Amino acid sequence: MRSLHWTRRCYQSSQLPCAITNSRKLLSLRVQRHASRQSSPGFSASGPANPRPFKGKSPAFDGSKPSESPHKSVEEDTSAKPSSNNILNRLRIRPGKVILFSILGYLGYKVYTWQTDPYRSLILNSKFFTPFILEKREKVSSTSAILNLLSVPPGQNTENVTEAWKKGVWSVQVMQPELQIARSYSPLPPPEDAEPEQLRLFVRQEPQGEVSTFLHKINRGTLVHLRGPHLEYEIPQDVDDVLFIAGGTGIAPALQLAHTLFKHRISSLEDGPRLRILWANRRREDSFKGLKAQHSQEAVIPRLRGLAARWQGSAGPQSKEAQEDVPAPTNQSQTALVEEVESLKIKYAGKVNIDYFVDEDNSYITETVLRNHLTSIEHSLEQTAEDQPTRKRVILISGPEGFVNFYAGPKFMKGGKEVQGPLRGILGKIDLRGWDVWKL
């Protein structure tokens, strides 16, 4: 019995090293698993990632916790935080590849910014801004001027500018480089001896207008960036009569319309439509220059004398001026823009008619004026087109926003786009059956 007990103790003592060895292997495996979890994202632990192998009695036998060594090496402290090289090694990415990918990404970004650079395009288009150079600026009045712009280098925008003139009323956007804002302007028709790609902008300087102030301050040789053309109204092929109501700089689209109709659309003047332009300005200097106050007084005094003589019941000594309307001053001269308008009227006599209205002279485009013009157009149609098919008649309104709203009502935003909206204002009070109205 005693020998058997001793044999069992010897057997147990002989297996004890094997049990300790197995326990150590199991503990080392658990420590490795713990370290791998610690290196994974989102996992935090306080223990070291690669602890030393446990020496002594295995905690599997007595359940006691191993005592932490008071002496920890620097290598043990840094091993808990995986370095960038360890991460790259685990991801099997070499630093050379990271550098290569970074260079390729940077080059791709530079190519993208170069392609989308608003100053890159040299051909006038509706997506990017194109540089034009200011050749000269011709002053029209104290607040308005005509800017002549040429593409850089010359000769590359002839085709697309010429094509824009064939369609109808169009505009370009001008960018203010410091504030990065843009405004739309309708180019004036090119003169006979001008380059086909030349763009002429009629700009009035507004007190709070950032772009207009910029265009009035820059010197010759300054680059002006344009984007376009943007077609605002395509002229119908079968149009027969056009009534254009223009306010201030709104005369530019009216001249565009005349240029397209009589330069690119018709083969002979007899086949062309009739165009009547009503041009309103606030100041007389926008239409005529050199007018002085004394001439207005000289014209009013004979009229007052004539009215006084009529009131007294006697004709009295009246001059010829008192019996007629107020005559135009003899020393008035036309502005450069009015000269173009008048030359257009002379060149297409019988087809183009232009009337001027000035607020300073108490001359306005009233409802009565519009009705009279529409009645005269209707009367001429009855006399000349009895046996001809009915063709389109169009009324266009262009000018400042308040001007357009007064005559035709405001436009509205719908679906992120500007739409015409219902017809209101003065034209909304008139029976316009057979007329199409378009707000520019």
Residue pairs with C-beta under 8 A, 6 or more apart in sequence:
19 58
19 61
20 58
23 58
23 60
23 61
24 53
24 54
24 58
26 60
27 53
27 54
27 58
27 59
27 60
28 53
31 50
31 51
34 45
34 47
34 49
35 49
35 50
37 43
37 45
38 44
38 45
38 47
38 49
38 80
39 49
39 82
39 86
39 90
47 80
48 72
48 76
48 77
48 79
48 80
49 79
49 80
49 82
50 76
50 79
51 76
52 69
54 66
56 66
57 64
59 65
59 66
82 90
85 95
88 94
88 95
88 98
114 120
117 128
118 128
118 129
118 175
118 225
119 129
119 131
119 225
120 128
121 127
121 128
121 129
121 130
122 130
122 131
122 151
122 152
122 153
122 156
123 130
123 156
123 157
123 160
124 130
124 151
124 157
124 160
124 161
124 172
124 226
124 227
124 228
124 229
125 160
125 227
125 228
126 227
126 228
126 229
126 230
127 227
128 227
129 173
129 175
129 225
129 226
129 227
130 151
130 157
130 225
130 226
130 227
131 151
131 152
131 223
131 224
131 225
132 149
132 150
132 151
132 152
132 199
132 223
132 224
132 225
132 226
133 149
133 150
133 151
133 152
133 221
133 222
133 223
133 224
134 147
134 148
134 149
134 218
134 219
134 220
134 221
134 222
134 223
134 224
135 148
135 149
135 150
135 198
135 220
136 147
136 148
136 220
137 145
137 146
137 147
137 148
137 216
137 220
138 145
138 146
138 147
138 148
138 336
139 145
140 146
140 202
140 286
140 335
140 336
140 337
141 283
141 285
141 286
141 289
141 335
142 285
143 204
143 205
143 286
144 202
144 203
144 204
144 205
144 249
144 286
145 202
145 203
145 205
145 216
146 188
146 200
146 201
146 202
146 203
146 336
146 337
147 200
147 201
147 203
147 215
147 224
148 198
148 199
148 200
149 198
149 199
149 200
149 201
149 224
149 226
150 195
150 197
150 198
150 199
151 157
151 197
152 223
154 195
154 197
155 197
156 197
157 197
158 195
158 196
158 197
160 229
161 196
161 197
161 199
161 229
162 196
162 197
164 170
164 228
164 229
164 231
165 189
165 256
165 259
165 260
165 263
165 264
166 260
166 264
167 231
167 234
167 235
167 260
168 231
168 232
168 233
168 234
168 235
168 256
168 257
168 260
169 186
169 231
169 232
169 233
169 235
169 253
169 256
169 257
169 260
169 396
169 398
169 440
170 186
170 187
170 228
170 229
170 230
170 231
170 232
170 256
171 184
171 185
171 186
171 187
171 228
171 229
171 230
171 232
172 184
172 185
172 187
172 199
172 201
172 226
172 227
172 228
172 229
172 230
173 182
173 183
173 184
173 185
173 226
173 227
173 228
173 230
174 182
174 183
174 184
174 185
174 201
174 211
174 215
174 224
174 225
174 226
175 181
175 182
175 211
175 225
175 226
175 227
176 182
176 183
176 210
176 211
176 214
177 225
178 214
179 210
181 210
181 211
182 211
182 227
183 209
183 211
183 212
184 230
185 201
185 202
185 203
185 252
186 202
186 232
186 252
186 253
186 256
186 398
187 199
187 200
187 201
187 252
187 256
188 200
188 201
188 202
188 252
188 255
188 256
188 337
188 340
189 200
189 255
189 256
189 258
189 259
189 263
190 196
190 198
190 200
194 200
199 226
201 215
201 252
202 249
202 251
202 252
202 337
203 212
203 215
203 216
203 249
204 212
204 248
204 249
205 212
205 213
205 215
205 216
206 212
206 213
215 224
218 224
232 253
232 440
233 253
233 396
233 438
233 440
235 257
235 260
235 261
235 265
236 392
236 394
237 265
238 391
238 392
239 261
239 273
239 391
239 392
239 393
239 394
240 273
240 274
240 381
240 385
240 391
240 392
240 393
241 273
241 274
241 276
241 377
241 381
241 391
241 393
241 394
242 257
242 261
242 273
242 274
242 275
242 276
242 393
242 394
242 395
242 396
243 276
243 278
243 373
243 374
243 377
243 393
243 394
243 395
243 396
243 435
244 253
244 254
244 257
244 275
244 276
244 277
244 278
244 395
244 396
244 398
245 278
245 280
245 365
245 370
245 395
245 396
245 397
245 398
245 399
245 407
246 253
246 254
246 277
246 278
246 279
246 280
246 398
246 399
247 279
247 280
247 281
247 398
247 399
247 400
247 403
247 404
248 280
248 281
248 282
248 286
248 399
248 400
248 403
249 399
250 397
250 398
250 399
250 400
250 403
250 440
251 277
251 279
251 337
251 341
252 398
253 396
253 398
253 440
254 277
254 279
254 396
254 398
255 340
255 341
255 344
257 275
257 396
258 275
258 277
258 344
258 348
258 352
261 272
261 273
261 275
262 269
262 272
262 348
262 351
262 352
265 272
266 272
269 348
269 350
269 351
272 348
272 351
273 351
273 391
274 351
274 352
274 353
274 377
274 380
275 348
275 351
275 352
275 353
276 352
276 353
276 354
276 355
276 373
276 377
277 341
277 352
277 353
277 354
277 355
278 355
278 357
278 365
278 369
278 373
279 287
279 341
279 354
279 355
279 356
279 357
280 357
280 358
280 359
280 364
280 365
280 399
280 403
281 287
281 356
281 357
281 358
281 359
282 358
282 359
282 360
283 358
283 359
283 360
284 291
284 358
284 360
284 361
285 291
285 335
286 335
286 358
287 334
287 335
287 338
287 356
287 358
288 332
288 333
288 334
288 335
288 338
289 332
289 333
289 334
289 335
290 331
290 332
290 333
291 329
291 332
292 329
292 331
295 329
295 330
295 331
295 332
296 329
299 321
299 326
299 327
299 329
300 326
302 318
302 319
302 321
302 322
303 321
303 322
303 326
305 316
305 318
305 322
306 316
306 318
306 322
306 323
308 316
309 315
309 316
309 318
321 327
334 342
341 354
342 354
344 352
344 354
345 352
345 353
345 354
356 363
357 363
357 364
357 365
365 407
366 426
367 426
367 429
367 430
370 426
370 427
370 430
371 430
374 430
374 432
374 435
377 393
385 391
390 434
392 436
393 434
393 435
393 436
394 435
394 436
394 437
394 438
395 427
395 432
395 435
395 436
395 437
395 438
396 437
396 438
396 440
397 403
397 404
397 407
397 408
397 427
397 437
397 438
397 439
397 440
398 404
398 440
401 410
404 410
404 411
404 439
404 440
405 425
406 425
406 426
407 425
407 426
407 427
408 423
408 424
408 425
408 426
408 427
408 428
408 437
408 439
409 421
409 422
409 423
409 424
409 425
409 428
409 439
410 421
410 424
411 418
411 419
411 420
411 421
411 439
412 418
412 419
412 421
413 419
420 438
420 439
421 439
422 428
423 432
423 437
427 437
